[in-house]
């Protein structure tokens, strides 16, 4: 497993060696430039990735030069025409329409994300397009944020801050703003992968009594690292005092967290999701929170993103919503950018990518 700082240093060293352009007359340089492969980058990615692309001497790339406003669909369809490579982020839907617009030159797609539910994998496979992605480098940042969100939700920190700011802080009261602590609790993990293990490792010092998990099948090697017990989906709901969702969004996991799950959870339990919004039925979650079926929820991901400010979940004091920032540390985002750039360049050279999604 790569830590994000170690990964960034390693990726800076791995960066594909620049292609040399010998000194000569301008026409020779122009001839060299005309043979460079064309790449479109759909967002102003962090500087380490851009630096690798610029200094590679391998590609000429065009960039949607904004981090605040995504490229429009119409503009994207126009810009991908004839490109050899595409570097995208998770806000871009890569489907048959876009791949048709790009045309037969497109050989490599590199996404600056660990998730790939925005990619039409069948269409990419059908066209023989290689896909790079950025797992592992964001594990530490996502695990840290998950723990922070869990504590913020369970100890009611957003409510407490609001009370302090708005004059609600009066005399000391015996049960005012009481929350739920981790000591002697059971923590459940839905989808035990690298991130789930990293979350458990960070929670263990809080004197958690037991870790349990469920997945498509037992994962004994990963479970051994955190002394976690494999249980059924129903038992995960019934036993967990804290339930952290870490699974990928697939057709099988779509809205797997619904009223059936919430109805089996303790009314003192805390639900945390830092995976993908689509694994949760948000209407069912609202009902469970509003009715006191569960004690609280912390969400870093929603459907849609951004979640409209008039969404019912925002009206609940026991629901903490963050704007999808789990991997948002400078080190991690630069490491993701560097990995995405290296994947793209290696793929265009016909070499093995550092992290390639096997289709």
Buried (B, 14 or more C-beta within 10 A) or exposed (E): EBBBBBBBBBBBEBBBEEEEEEEEEEEEEEEBEEEBBBBBBBBBBBBBBBBBBEEBBBBBBEBBEEEEEBBEEEEBBEBBEEBBBBBBBBEBBBBEEBBEBBEEEBBBBBBBBBBBBBBBBEBBBEBEBBBBBBBBBBBBBBBBBBBBBBBBBBBBBBBBEEBEEEEEEEEEEEEEEEBBEBEEBBBBBBBBBBBBBBBBBBBBEBEBEBBBBBBEEBBEEBBEEBEBBBBEBEBBBBBBBBBBBBBBBEEEBBBBBBBEBBEBBBEBBBBBBBBBBBBBBBEBBBBBBBEEBBBBBBBBBBBEEEBEEEBBBEEBEBBBBBEBBBBBBEBBBBBBBBBBBBBBBBBBBEEEBBBBBEE
